[in-house]
Amino acid sequence: MKHLETDLIHAGTEFNSTKAVVTPIFQTSTYFADENPEKYIEAATQPKHPEFYHRHGNPTNSQVAAILAKLEKTEEAIVLATGMAAISTAILAAVKSGDHVIAQNSHYSGAMLFLKDFLSEYGIEVTHVDQTDNSSFVEAIRPNTKLIYIETPSNPNLDITDLAFVGKLGKEKGILTMVDNTFASPINQVPTEFGIDVVIHSATKYLGGHSDLTAGAVCGPKEFIEKVWRKSITLGASLSPFDSCCYYEAENSFTTRETD
Ligand SMILES: Cc1ncc(COP(=O)(O)O)c(C=O)c1O
């Protein structure tokens, strides 16, 4: 049987184009233009291309993202500068003015500020529900509901949301579901196994593990991660490759689960 630890050691190694055994920190803002103009255009326009310009992509970051996608069992992932960057960029990739979001009464305070104050300024309505009551999610649905945003266990109350219920509801109603999985970490909870579409992390916490970096991640289907990437290159919260490297070491040191 292939163990998750094995998968994680090898995930994303294709982004290390050098012969270095340890993933190098690609400390560069930009890359030489390819002599072939078509290849250069490809690098400039391909989502998350790791060798064009740092805000677009970086090989160290791409490797960390590949490991996270393995952990969260998603097609792809993108790493950003903080957990709040991950939350705000992902939500802005999912909704626009005129849309409606269902969120919880209990969220990390920064996420709550974003949901309550920021989104309303841009014409996006949010209904907050009691996350321990499944029927409250159903009752809050409107014709323009485009996103159910949850966090479980929530910070700081440790309120729990029924992931399987929300995942199924989203699929039935055609509404995107997104969870902040920071507190559980993918070692204890893999939300995509319960039908949730997108998983967010403040890697500043358990994924980083040592209180020595701030970072965030969004894991999800390829198509959605491309949308997040498109928002991220204009919002600009790209992760430093130094922090990415610490994060890579931490991720590889805490895995104990087996893959099936
Ligand atoms: C559950 C949760 N999500 C998101 C965040 C925000 O993360 P960051 O501080 O990395 O922006 C935090 C920070 O405490 C958190 O606890």
The ligand as a Tripos MOL2 file, in Angstrom:
@<TRIPOS>MOLECULE
LIG
   16    16     1     0     0
SMALL
NO_CHARGES

@<TRIPOS>ATOM
      1 C1         -9.7930   29.4750   11.2890 C.3       1 LIG1
      2 C2         -8.9500   30.5970   10.7870 C.ar      1 LIG1
      3 N1         -9.0510   30.9570    9.4900 N.ar      1 LIG1
      4 C3         -8.3170   31.9720    8.9780 C.ar      1 LIG1
      5 C4         -7.4370   32.6890    9.7660 C.ar      1 LIG1
      6 C5         -6.6430   33.8220    9.1560 C.3       1 LIG1
      7 O1         -5.3450   33.3830    8.8960 O.3       1 LIG1
      8 P1         -4.0730   34.3880    8.7590 P.3       1 LIG1
      9 O2         -3.8200   34.9420   10.1220 O.co2     1 LIG1
     10 O3         -2.9970   33.4770    8.2630 O.co2     1 LIG1
     11 O4         -4.4570   35.4340    7.7750 O.co2     1 LIG1
     12 C6         -7.2850   32.3380   11.1120 C.ar      1 LIG1
     13 C7         -6.3430   33.0940   11.9670 C.2       1 LIG1
     14 O5         -6.3560   32.9850   13.1810 O.2       1 LIG1
     15 C8         -8.0550   31.2640   11.6330 C.ar      1 LIG1
     16 O6         -7.9630   30.8800   12.9050 O.3       1 LIG1
@<TRIPOS>BOND
     1     1     2 1
     2     2     3 ar
     3     2    15 ar
     4     3     4 ar
     5     4     5 ar
     6     5     6 1
     7     5    12 ar
     8     6     7 1
     9     7     8 1
    10     8     9 2
    11     8    10 1
    12     8    11 1
    13    12    13 1
    14    12    15 ar
    15    13    14 2
    16    15    16 1
@<TRIPOS>SUBSTRUCTURE
     1 LIG1         1 GROUP 0 **** ****
